[in-house]
Amino acid sequence: MTVDRGAVTDLFAEYGARLDAGRYDDWLGLFSAECRYQVLPRENADAGLPVALIFCDSRAMLEDRLRALQEANKYNLHTDRHLIGLPRIAGDDAAGIDVEAPFAVFQTDQEGGTTLFAAGLYRDRLVTEHGGLRIRDKLVLLDTFAVPSLLATPL
Amino acid sequence: MMVTAAIWPALDYSRVPYRLYHDSEIYRREQERIFQGPVWNYLGLDAEIPNSGDFRMTYVGDTPVVFNRDEAGAMHAFVNRCAHRGALVRREISGNAREHTCLYHQWCYGLDGRLTAIPFRRGIRGKGGMGPEFDMGAHGLRKLHVDNVNGAIFGTLSEDAEPLETYLGAPVLAQLKRLLDRPVTVLGYNRQRVKANWKLYAENTRDNYHASLLHEFLVTFGLDRSTQVGGVTMDARHRHNITWAEADSDDEEAAQQAYAGARVRSNYLSLQEPDLVTFRRERADPLNLAVTSVFPSSVFVQISNSLAIRQIRPRGIDEVEIFQTMFGYADDPADMVHHRLRQANLVGPAGLVSMEDGEALEVAHKASKPEIDTHTVIELGGAGEISDRDYRVTDVPLRGFWSYYAELLGIEPEGAVR
């Protein structure tokens, strides 16, 4: 697949912007019709252990997760700010592109206090669908695996 | 202020002073009299150290501990603190080693914790080194007594602890044996640092009342409701607790009515992927919820098909780490492993039925801190006697926790319930 670096960068920029604006349904629009999303503690990744903090191995599960977030779950009232580093093209083949990008997420509470919530690495498989790049598989490799307070809004 | 038995407003522990969550002197006494006292602390799983030399780092209270398997296959656990300068001897979380060597001055310990070598012990060219009277045998790592229940390893730093099985008592022992009734496989770990006192979490796991109110996902998606057959079962001393419920044991109409009265939406949404909450029965009994809290800081958890052991690790007065080991059984078919990985979504720091605890504990800790001379109210299921209940709207086991807590801390009032 031809690698369009501009399109890859745009995809990551949209990814962070939509999450930080709380536009979760629009964020879901960045994924392909069949997709997987998981947040894996680095501790488990390094030990070859499979359990993730969030494991949605179908689009239906990811949609359920967002529905629960919006309708049922209660969590710390905060805003997120994603800082996503330069994407690195790790490989490409006929069907898609493998991309990595480091990230940090800062959380700001209702009284204006900001703290670093998470650092880590995105490992994405991107494909073309409906004429644009979409996320087929997203692994959020979480360096900050001692999660501060709780993890509700997607990384 | 020195805390005494006079601190309790009520002899049935239905009132707990907020001071107990926020006082640094209390915290110090807890470490000494509870965690290093006559209790058994869950350390880890036999399955985590299958080979000779395998070790893992863990904690008893805030004391760092290492457990390992020696050359002959025996289990040992010791405080991870060099007898020389007090440094961590083992810095890695896990690994395999033939000995443990402190990086500072390379004092070396065997897998049984005995001090085996000191560099330049006799000095160089007859000068320096340790004196001839230095007793290597008296300077090993501080050992824990260890025992296990079906591969769940427990340790105690006290010489006065009851035997492990006596300490647990019949119902808790049976529940642990049930959960660990076949060889286990560790599927992974998760960790959560909550800015709250550790006891708020110890109470939370004994609090049946909060579950379906705070964790709205449970009722919204029909996983668990207080209208199910369930209750709380404790040991004779009421220091441990099993919160349990039976699958498919309530009536849809009655549940809707009960929750309408409680202003909680119930079963109005359905999941696109119902596998997330589908309980696959794994044994003869109908339990789909069994949360077993072992005093002071271990929790053995079955929520549907998600299985876990939690350690409550105090990190000072104002923070606690919840360290959770997720597991399945060695004979799980691939499909069952996949089911457990999916149901792992229910628990942990991002758990659909657990994330709220982090927030609830933090807001409780935050608002009670400036009010240490007032107290909390623990009276669901009635005050007075501490006893098992065959219903779910109760928080009686919290009073059992406080009763044994008071005894160990030396602040049990005359005439108090037990």
HADDOCK unambig.tbl for C-alpha pairs under 7 A between the chains (distance, minus, plus):
assign (segid A and resid 44 and name CA) (segid B and resid 188 and name CA) 5.64 0.50 0.50
assign (segid A and resid 44 and name CA) (segid B and resid 189 and name CA) 6.54 0.50 0.50
assign (segid A and resid 49 and name CA) (segid B and resid 187 and name CA) 5.59 0.50 0.50
assign (segid A and resid 49 and name CA) (segid B and resid 188 and name CA) 5.14 0.50 0.50
assign (segid A and resid 50 and name CA) (segid B and resid 187 and name CA) 5.92 0.50 0.50
assign (segid A and resid 50 and name CA) (segid B and resid 188 and name CA) 6.24 0.50 0.50
assign (segid A and resid 51 and name CA) (segid B and resid 187 and name CA) 5.56 0.50 0.50
assign (segid A and resid 51 and name CA) (segid B and resid 188 and name CA) 4.94 0.50 0.50
assign (segid A and resid 51 and name CA) (segid B and resid 341 and name CA) 5.88 0.50 0.50
assign (segid A and resid 53 and name CA) (segid B and resid 345 and name CA) 6.47 0.50 0.50
assign (segid A and resid 53 and name CA) (segid B and resid 348 and name CA) 6.82 0.50 0.50
assign (segid A and resid 53 and name CA) (segid B and resid 350 and name CA) 5.82 0.50 0.50
assign (segid A and resid 54 and name CA) (segid B and resid 345 and name CA) 5.60 0.50 0.50
assign (segid A and resid 54 and name CA) (segid B and resid 350 and name CA) 6.58 0.50 0.50
assign (segid A and resid 55 and name CA) (segid B and resid 342 and name CA) 6.22 0.50 0.50
assign (segid A and resid 55 and name CA) (segid B and resid 345 and name CA) 6.32 0.50 0.50
assign (segid A and resid 60 and name CA) (segid B and resid 272 and name CA) 5.60 0.50 0.50
assign (segid A and resid 60 and name CA) (segid B and resid 273 and name CA) 6.00 0.50 0.50
assign (segid A and resid 61 and name CA) (segid B and resid 272 and name CA) 6.95 0.50 0.50
assign (segid A and resid 61 and name CA) (segid B and resid 273 and name CA) 5.79 0.50 0.50
assign (segid A and resid 64 and name CA) (segid B and resid 271 and name CA) 6.02 0.50 0.50
assign (segid A and resid 64 and name CA) (segid B and resid 272 and name CA) 6.46 0.50 0.50
assign (segid A and resid 68 and name CA) (segid B and resid 217 and name CA) 6.79 0.50 0.50
assign (segid A and resid 72 and name CA) (segid B and resid 216 and name CA) 5.27 0.50 0.50
assign (segid A and resid 72 and name CA) (segid B and resid 217 and name CA) 5.16 0.50 0.50
assign (segid A and resid 72 and name CA) (segid B and resid 220 and name CA) 6.83 0.50 0.50
assign (segid A and resid 73 and name CA) (segid B and resid 215 and name CA) 6.92 0.50 0.50
assign (segid A and resid 73 and name CA) (segid B and resid 216 and name CA) 6.51 0.50 0.50
assign (segid A and resid 73 and name CA) (segid B and resid 217 and name CA) 6.43 0.50 0.50
assign (segid A and resid 73 and name CA) (segid B and resid 352 and name CA) 6.88 0.50 0.50
assign (segid A and resid 73 and name CA) (segid B and resid 356 and name CA) 7.00 0.50 0.50
assign (segid A and resid 74 and name CA) (segid B and resid 356 and name CA) 5.57 0.50 0.50
assign (segid A and resid 75 and name CA) (segid B and resid 355 and name CA) 6.98 0.50 0.50
assign (segid A and resid 75 and name CA) (segid B and resid 356 and name CA) 5.72 0.50 0.50
assign (segid A and resid 75 and name CA) (segid B and resid 359 and name CA) 5.84 0.50 0.50
assign (segid A and resid 76 and name CA) (segid B and resid 359 and name CA) 5.76 0.50 0.50
assign (segid A and resid 145 and name CA) (segid B and resid 191 and name CA) 6.41 0.50 0.50
assign (segid A and resid 146 and name CA) (segid B and resid 191 and name CA) 4.70 0.50 0.50
assign (segid A and resid 146 and name CA) (segid B and resid 192 and name CA) 5.16 0.50 0.50
assign (segid A and resid 146 and name CA) (segid B and resid 193 and name CA) 6.19 0.50 0.50
assign (segid A and resid 147 and name CA) (segid B and resid 191 and name CA) 6.10 0.50 0.50
assign (segid A and resid 147 and name CA) (segid B and resid 192 and name CA) 4.61 0.50 0.50
assign (segid A and resid 147 and name CA) (segid B and resid 193 and name CA) 5.93 0.50 0.50
assign (segid A and resid 147 and name CA) (segid B and resid 349 and name CA) 6.66 0.50 0.50
assign (segid A and resid 148 and name CA) (segid B and resid 192 and name CA) 6.04 0.50 0.50
assign (segid A and resid 148 and name CA) (segid B and resid 193 and name CA) 4.98 0.50 0.50
assign (segid A and resid 148 and name CA) (segid B and resid 194 and name CA) 6.42 0.50 0.50
assign (segid A and resid 149 and name CA) (segid B and resid 192 and name CA) 6.29 0.50 0.50
assign (segid A and resid 149 and name CA) (segid B and resid 193 and name CA) 5.47 0.50 0.50
assign (segid A and resid 149 and name CA) (segid B and resid 194 and name CA) 4.58 0.50 0.50
assign (segid A and resid 149 and name CA) (segid B and resid 195 and name CA) 6.79 0.50 0.50
assign (segid A and resid 149 and name CA) (segid B and resid 358 and name CA) 5.36 0.50 0.50
assign (segid A and resid 149 and name CA) (segid B and resid 359 and name CA) 6.87 0.50 0.50
assign (segid A and resid 150 and name CA) (segid B and resid 192 and name CA) 6.76 0.50 0.50
assign (segid A and resid 150 and name CA) (segid B and resid 349 and name CA) 4.75 0.50 0.50
assign (segid A and resid 150 and name CA) (segid B and resid 350 and name CA) 6.07 0.50 0.50
assign (segid A and resid 150 and name CA) (segid B and resid 355 and name CA) 5.76 0.50 0.50
assign (segid A and resid 150 and name CA) (segid B and resid 358 and name CA) 5.79 0.50 0.50
assign (segid A and resid 151 and name CA) (segid B and resid 349 and name CA) 5.64 0.50 0.50
assign (segid A and resid 151 and name CA) (segid B and resid 350 and name CA) 4.58 0.50 0.50
assign (segid A and resid 151 and name CA) (segid B and resid 355 and name CA) 6.96 0.50 0.50
assign (segid A and resid 152 and name CA) (segid B and resid 350 and name CA) 5.74 0.50 0.50
